Amino acid sequence: LAAGRTSSRRLTEDALERIADRSGEGARAFIKVYAESALAEADFSDELRRHGVRRSPVDGLPVSIKDLFDVAGDVTCAGSKVLNQKASIDAVAVARLRAAGAVFIGRTNMVEFAFGTTGINPHYGTPKNPWDRKIGRIPGGSSSGAAVAQADGMCAMALGSDTRGSIRIPAALCGITGFKPTARRVPREGAFPLSYTLDSVGPLANSVTCCATYDAILAGEPVEPL
């Protein structure tokens, strides 16, 4: 992006194409896709960059959101079929990513109410592990869709949560990097709770450096070069 070799629009279109690919796992990895608004956000990021404005190191990059985080005007299902109330404001983690210029590509599938580590969801389907789709090995959970979306290039970062392994397990099983910070590091307001004392908000990404960058943004801290 900085060198002008690609654009946020192109990155977002590529992510949406991967999600829509019928031979892939997009239909199971995502509960909802924000195609129209994502392209609008990408175009806005590109316009700002043309005028020399870069809101953060992740400005213009497509990210996914685990389905337990509130997005203003949308229903937070938490991987279930029983919740139907629309959120009035963004979760704190979502608001911080939005302010940093991240492009929201969609809401990722998860274990219902985040209660489980296999990644299985009977309501929205279970995304297949990217390393073995013929046998159908589990993706790990509860952030199952997040890990599969990240591993398959459907986003540049997947926002997840971890109570007893919900980021670390799917990251390990799907061959990507996941980071669980201390519970108090990232505010949990607007995130459907599993444990009020153990829940943590963190990123799933392609490297430790990527996770550290997103973690700083989620924690409201300056992004330090590594």
C-alpha positions as CSV (number, residue, x, y, z in Angstrom):
1,L,0.0,0.0,0.0
2,A,2.7,2.5,1.0
3,A,4.6,1.8,-2.3
4,G,1.5,2.1,-4.4
5,R,1.8,-1.5,-5.7
6,T,-1.8,-2.3,-4.6
7,S,-4.8,-0.6,-3.1
8,S,-7.2,-1.2,-0.3
9,R,-9.9,-1.7,-2.9
10,R,-7.9,-4.5,-4.6
11,L,-7.1,-6.2,-1.3
12,T,-10.7,-6.0,-0.2
13,E,-11.9,-7.3,-3.6
14,D,-9.4,-10.2,-3.3
15,A,-10.7,-11.1,0.1
16,L,-14.3,-11.0,-1.0
17,E,-13.5,-13.2,-4.0
18,R,-12.0,-15.8,-1.7
19,I,-15.0,-15.7,0.6
20,A,-17.4,-16.1,-2.4
21,D,-15.4,-19.0,-3.9
22,R,-17.8,-21.9,-3.8
23,S,-14.9,-24.4,-3.6
24,G,-13.6,-22.7,-0.5
25,E,-14.8,-22.3,3.1
26,G,-16.2,-18.7,3.0
27,A,-19.8,-19.9,3.4
28,R,-18.9,-21.7,6.6
29,A,-16.2,-19.4,7.9
30,F,-18.4,-16.3,7.8
31,I,-21.9,-15.8,9.2
32,K,-22.3,-12.5,7.5
33,V,-20.3,-10.6,4.9
34,Y,-20.1,-6.8,4.7
35,A,-19.3,-6.7,1.0
36,E,-20.9,-3.3,0.1
37,S,-19.7,-1.4,3.2
38,A,-16.2,-3.0,3.0
39,L,-15.7,-1.7,-0.5
40,A,-16.9,1.8,0.5
41,E,-14.5,1.7,3.5
42,A,-11.7,0.6,1.2
43,D,-12.3,3.4,-1.3
44,F,-12.3,5.9,1.5
45,S,-9.0,4.6,2.7
46,D,-7.5,4.8,-0.8
47,E,-8.8,8.4,-1.1
48,L,-7.2,9.4,2.2
49,R,-3.9,7.8,1.2
50,R,-3.9,9.7,-2.1
51,H,-4.0,12.9,0.0
52,G,-1.2,11.7,2.3
53,V,-3.3,10.6,5.2
54,R,-2.6,7.2,6.9
55,R,-4.6,6.6,10.0
56,S,-2.5,3.7,11.3
57,P,-0.3,0.9,10.0
58,V,-3.4,-1.2,9.3
59,D,-5.3,1.5,7.5
60,G,-7.1,0.0,4.5
61,L,-6.5,-3.7,5.4
62,P,-9.5,-6.0,5.5
63,V,-10.2,-7.6,8.9
64,S,-12.8,-10.0,10.1
65,I,-14.8,-9.8,13.3
66,K,-15.7,-12.8,15.5
67,D,-19.5,-13.0,15.8
68,L,-19.4,-12.2,19.5
69,F,-18.4,-8.5,19.0
70,D,-21.0,-5.8,18.7
71,V,-21.1,-3.8,15.4
72,A,-23.4,-0.8,15.6
73,G,-26.7,-1.6,13.8
74,D,-26.0,-5.3,13.5
75,V,-27.1,-8.4,15.5
76,T,-24.5,-10.1,17.5
77,C,-25.4,-13.8,17.3
78,A,-22.5,-15.3,19.2
79,G,-22.7,-18.3,16.9
80,S,-26.3,-19.0,18.0
81,K,-29.8,-18.7,16.5
82,V,-31.5,-17.3,19.6
83,L,-30.1,-13.8,19.8
84,N,-31.7,-11.1,17.7
85,Q,-31.1,-7.7,19.3
86,K,-29.2,-5.2,17.2
87,A,-26.2,-3.4,18.8
88,S,-26.5,0.3,19.3
89,I,-22.7,1.0,19.4
90,D,-19.5,-0.8,18.4
91,A,-17.7,-2.9,20.9
92,V,-14.6,-1.1,22.1
93,A,-12.3,-3.4,20.1
94,V,-14.3,-2.8,16.9
95,A,-14.4,0.9,17.5
96,R,-10.6,1.0,17.9
97,L,-10.1,-0.9,14.7
98,R,-12.6,1.3,12.9
99,A,-10.7,4.4,14.0
100,A,-7.5,2.9,12.8
101,G,-8.9,2.5,9.3
102,A,-9.4,-1.2,9.2
103,V,-11.9,-2.5,6.6
104,F,-14.5,-4.7,8.1
105,I,-15.0,-7.7,5.7
106,G,-17.5,-9.7,7.8
107,R,-18.5,-11.6,10.9
108,T,-16.8,-15.0,11.4
109,N,-18.4,-18.2,12.6
110,M,-17.6,-19.6,16.0
111,V,-18.6,-22.2,18.5
112,E,-22.0,-21.3,19.9
113,F,-21.6,-18.8,22.8
114,A,-17.8,-19.5,22.6
115,F,-18.3,-22.6,24.7
116,G,-16.0,-25.2,23.2
117,T,-12.6,-25.7,21.6
118,T,-13.4,-28.0,18.6
119,G,-14.8,-25.3,16.3
120,I,-18.1,-27.2,15.6
121,N,-21.3,-25.2,15.0
122,P,-24.6,-27.0,14.3
123,H,-26.4,-23.9,13.2
124,Y,-24.0,-22.3,10.7
125,G,-21.8,-25.2,9.7
126,T,-18.3,-26.0,10.7
127,P,-15.5,-24.5,8.6
128,K,-13.0,-27.2,7.5
129,N,-9.4,-27.1,8.5
130,P,-7.4,-25.6,5.6
131,W,-4.7,-28.3,6.0
132,D,-7.0,-31.3,5.5
133,R,-10.4,-30.7,3.9
134,K,-10.9,-34.1,2.5
135,I,-11.1,-35.8,5.8
136,G,-12.5,-32.7,7.4
137,R,-10.3,-32.2,10.4
138,I,-11.6,-29.7,13.0
139,P,-10.4,-26.1,12.8
140,G,-10.3,-25.6,16.6
141,G,-12.4,-23.1,18.5
142,S,-14.1,-21.2,19.6
143,S,-12.7,-18.7,17.0
144,S,-13.0,-21.3,14.2
145,G,-14.1,-19.1,11.4
146,A,-11.5,-16.5,12.3
147,A,-8.7,-18.9,12.0
148,V,-9.9,-20.5,8.7
149,A,-10.6,-17.0,7.2
150,Q,-7.1,-15.9,8.2
151,A,-5.4,-19.0,6.9
152,D,-7.3,-18.8,3.6
153,G,-6.5,-15.1,2.9
154,M,-10.0,-13.9,3.4
155,C,-8.7,-11.2,5.7
156,A,-5.4,-9.6,6.8
157,M,-6.3,-10.1,10.5
158,A,-9.1,-11.8,12.3
159,L,-10.4,-10.4,15.6
160,G,-11.0,-13.1,18.1
161,S,-11.4,-13.9,21.8
162,D,-9.7,-16.4,24.1
163,T,-10.9,-17.7,27.5
164,R,-9.3,-21.1,27.7
165,G,-7.7,-21.5,24.2
166,S,-10.2,-20.0,21.8
167,I,-7.6,-18.0,19.9
168,R,-4.6,-20.2,20.5
169,I,-6.1,-23.6,19.6
170,P,-7.6,-22.7,16.2
171,A,-4.4,-20.7,15.4
172,A,-2.3,-23.7,16.1
173,L,-4.5,-26.1,14.2
174,C,-4.8,-23.9,11.2
175,G,-1.2,-22.9,11.0
176,I,-1.3,-19.2,11.7
177,T,-0.4,-17.0,14.6
178,G,-2.7,-16.1,17.5
179,F,-2.1,-13.9,20.6
180,K,-4.0,-14.0,23.9
181,P,-3.2,-10.9,25.9
182,T,-3.9,-10.5,29.6
183,A,-7.7,-10.2,30.3
184,R,-7.5,-6.5,31.3
185,R,-5.3,-5.3,28.3
186,V,-8.1,-4.8,25.8
187,P,-11.5,-3.6,27.0
188,R,-14.2,-6.3,26.7
189,E,-17.2,-3.9,26.5
190,G,-19.5,-5.0,23.7
191,A,-18.2,-8.6,23.5
192,F,-20.5,-11.4,24.4
193,P,-19.0,-12.9,27.6
194,L,-18.1,-16.4,28.5
195,S,-16.1,-15.7,31.6
196,Y,-16.0,-12.2,33.2
197,T,-12.6,-12.9,34.7
198,L,-10.8,-14.9,31.9
199,D,-12.0,-13.6,28.6
200,S,-9.3,-11.8,26.5
201,V,-9.6,-10.0,23.2
202,G,-6.8,-10.6,20.7
203,P,-5.8,-11.0,17.0
204,L,-5.2,-13.9,14.7
205,A,-2.8,-13.0,11.9
206,N,0.1,-14.2,9.8
207,S,3.0,-13.4,12.1
208,V,4.0,-12.3,15.6
209,T,4.8,-8.9,14.1
210,C,1.3,-8.6,12.7
211,C,-0.3,-9.7,15.9
212,A,1.8,-7.2,17.9
213,T,0.7,-4.4,15.6
214,Y,-3.0,-5.2,15.9
215,D,-2.6,-5.8,19.7
216,A,-1.3,-2.3,20.2
217,I,-4.2,-0.8,18.3
218,L,-6.7,-2.9,20.3
219,A,-5.0,-1.9,23.5
220,G,-5.1,1.8,22.6
221,E,-1.3,2.1,22.6
222,P,1.1,3.5,20.1
223,V,2.3,1.0,17.5
224,E,6.1,0.5,18.1
225,P,8.3,-0.8,15.2
226,L,9.6,-4.3,15.8
